[in-house]
């Protein structure tokens, strides 16, 4: 049934105005409120659950479909990574108490010196509790490395930002579904808890190979593995350069403000 748009007065024959895009008038009822709740919190009407399901089935193929233009049913990938990172951070901080468990592990004799450092205490608490958010913030930098590694295969830097949003979403879902249930039952065993949490990081190269093999499904597995190894090499080089930069910055701070400026990094005496 045709009606006029309440925004621009143009005739509307579908659910949206062809002139300004406003949705056809509908009286506010229970369904309207429920749709708004979904839109506000998890945006399911724009593909949140659809994207999660497809990422779990085949993350590389899902990312490739979005990059190639099949986007109408998909949740926006950067927003998806942000939402999943928030869920992951909530579980790790509030339910697993990951920061406390890891700090307890580092209070053992093996890590006694590091545990007495206020810097190490704060660092481990931050890294373990907000690992997903830290990885989210690192997407622009990680994308630069994947762009360099896969540059000859035809995608630009901005497409790699989207690709790595899917990579992070896949990694985060793997944590939530596979590792967090195990870690929940290991909260009373700090050493084992820490070792299992480290396994998730060690499996990252395998996740990357699986993801990019499905994304570039016309490329041989050997070529994908070599690209991933090149990516890891670039990341290691970048980490070394960052470490050197931090050391140089520390020396400069010590020279300008004196050695006491670095006491925060040293173990605390009790």
Phi, psi and omega in degrees: 000132183279141174214171180261142178294132181283354179262313184238000175070010178280150179298141178240124178246351178238195182284343181229151177288128180288347182267309184245348177089359180292144180289144179302141182303134175217134181297140179290123178219193183298318180296321179299314180296318180296319177298321179294320178298315178299315181298319184290316189266310183232359171056036185298332180290354175245019167103016181302303182294325177298314181293318179300314180300315182288327176294320178294325180284313183199089185297319181295317179295320179298315179296320181295320178300316181294315180299321183280358173113355178275086193239349191299325183267355187265144171290145180299125190298321180292318177294323178299314178299322180294314181297314180294324177296322177296317178297316180298316180296321179297315181296313184293325184273312187271323186264313181276336185058042189302320182299314182295319182294316181293320178298320177298321178297321181282354176272000176289165182301328182299325183242028187304314183296316180293323182294330181277357177271124179298324179298313181295322178299310181293321181297311181294322178298317181293311184297316185285323183281325186238035181303317182294319179293323178297318178294325177298316179292337182274356182306314180300325180283316179297324180295328177297320180288319178292326177298316179294321184289323185249017187305320184287353182263009161101011180243141183277176184300319183291327174293327178290333174297317177294316179303314183285341170294322175290321177302312181295320178298318178296316179297316182294318177297324177297319177298310185297319187273320187263315190266321183298320176299322178293314181297329180300322181274358180249012184299332180276000181234081187306318183295313179294319177304312181296317181296319179294320179296328178289331179300322180299325177287321181293335180278353183305316178302323178293321177297322180293318178298314180299315182297307186287336175293322178283329178291313176257067188289352176267001180259145179292152182302320181301318180295321178295316180299317179297321178294320178294321177296320176297321178299313179299320178299317178296321179295318179297315178299317178298320179294321179296316179296322177295319179298316178298319179297320179294318178298314179299318178298320178297319178296318180296318178298317180296322180291324183278320186248354181096160183301333182297341178293341182259007182297333180301331183277342187273154176301142181275138178270134179246000000 
